Amino acid sequence: MKALFRHRCTIERQTVTDIDGFEQKSWSVVKTNQPCLLQERTGRFRIEPYGEELEVDGVIYFPRTVDLKPRSAEDTQDRVTITDPSTPGATFLVLFVADQAGLADKLSPLKAYVRREPAK
């Protein structure tokens, strides 16, 4: 299974702080050199049971043990920057993390639906 995750990335988590009534957003690193597999393709993903549709630019697969969000509407958001030489510096906002198999087993990967962030 590890051989499938041929890319490497850095995962950051967004934090929101209230400063004098204004939201200040910042990012902190959660994990570096994380194995993953990026598949860029545009499309739509429907979140059940609410029926919300997300427009996505790709899917990133991760080992099941990775702490990645959001998994629900209440979660903070993560972003992923590909550090692999094949796609260096490509940054993606994680829109939703799905349980690929519908089971909490250790064999099926996590599937993150992502949107590409504009280059800085």
C-alpha positions in Angstrom: 0.0 0.0 0.0 2.8 2.4 0.8 4.2 2.2 -2.7 0.9 3.8 -4.0 1.7 7.0 -2.1 4.4 8.3 -4.5 4.1 12.0 -3.7 5.2 13.9 -0.6 3.4 16.9 0.9 3.1 19.3 3.9 -0.2 19.5 5.7 -1.2 22.7 7.4 -4.3 23.4 9.6 -6.2 26.7 9.7 -6.7 28.4 13.0 -9.0 31.4 13.5 -8.4 33.9 16.3 -10.7 36.7 17.3 -8.7 40.0 17.7 -10.9 42.9 18.6 -13.9 41.5 16.9 -12.0 40.6 13.7 -11.2 37.1 12.6 -7.5 36.5 11.9 -6.8 33.4 10.0 -3.4 31.7 10.1 -1.9 28.3 9.1 0.2 26.0 11.2 2.1 23.0 10.0 0.6 19.6 11.1 2.9 17.3 9.2 5.8 17.4 6.7 7.1 14.9 4.2 3.7 13.1 4.3 3.3 10.4 1.7 0.2 10.9 -0.5 -1.0 10.4 -4.0 -2.3 13.4 -6.0 -4.7 12.9 -8.9 -5.7 16.2 -10.5 -9.0 16.2 -12.2 -11.9 18.6 -12.1 -15.4 17.4 -11.1 -18.1 17.5 -8.6 -18.6 15.6 -5.3 -21.9 15.3 -3.6 -21.9 15.2 0.2 -24.7 13.1 1.7 -27.1 13.3 3.5 -27.2 17.1 2.9 -26.9 17.0 -0.8 -24.2 19.8 -1.0 -22.1 19.7 -4.1 -18.5 20.6 -4.1 -16.5 21.6 -7.2 -13.1 20.0 -7.0 -9.8 20.2 -8.8 -8.5 16.8 -7.7 -8.3 14.1 -5.1 -5.4 13.3 -2.8 -5.1 9.9 -1.2 -3.5 9.4 2.2 -2.8 6.5 4.5 -5.7 6.0 6.9 -3.7 7.1 10.0 -3.2 10.7 8.7 -5.0 13.4 10.8 -6.7 15.4 8.0 -9.7 17.7 8.1 -12.5 18.6 7.4 -14.5 15.5 8.0 -17.6 17.4 9.1 -19.0 20.9 8.8 -17.7 21.8 12.3 -14.1 20.9 11.5 -11.3 23.4 10.7 -9.8 23.3 7.2 -6.5 21.9 6.1 -4.4 22.7 3.1 -1.8 20.5 1.4 1.3 21.7 -0.4 2.9 19.1 -2.7 6.7 19.1 -2.0 7.4 16.3 -4.5 9.6 17.3 -7.5 6.9 16.2 -9.9 4.5 19.0 -8.8 6.5 21.3 -6.5 4.6 24.0 -4.6 1.1 23.1 -5.8 -1.2 24.0 -2.9 -4.7 22.6 -2.4 -7.4 23.4 0.0 -9.0 20.3 1.5 -12.8 20.6 1.0 -13.8 17.2 2.5 -12.2 14.0 3.7 -14.1 10.8 2.8 -13.8 7.3 4.2 -13.0 5.5 0.9 -14.3 2.1 2.0 -17.0 3.3 4.4 -15.2 1.2 7.1 -12.6 2.2 9.6 -10.2 -0.4 8.5 -6.5 0.1 8.1 -6.3 -0.9 4.4 -8.4 1.6 2.6 -6.9 5.1 2.1 -8.4 8.4 3.1 -9.7 10.4 0.1 -9.4 14.2 0.3 -11.4 16.2 -2.2 -9.4 19.4 -2.9 -9.4 22.7 -4.8 -6.2 24.2 -6.1 -5.2 27.4 -4.5 -3.8 30.2 -6.7 0.0 30.4 -7.0 1.5 32.8 -4.6 
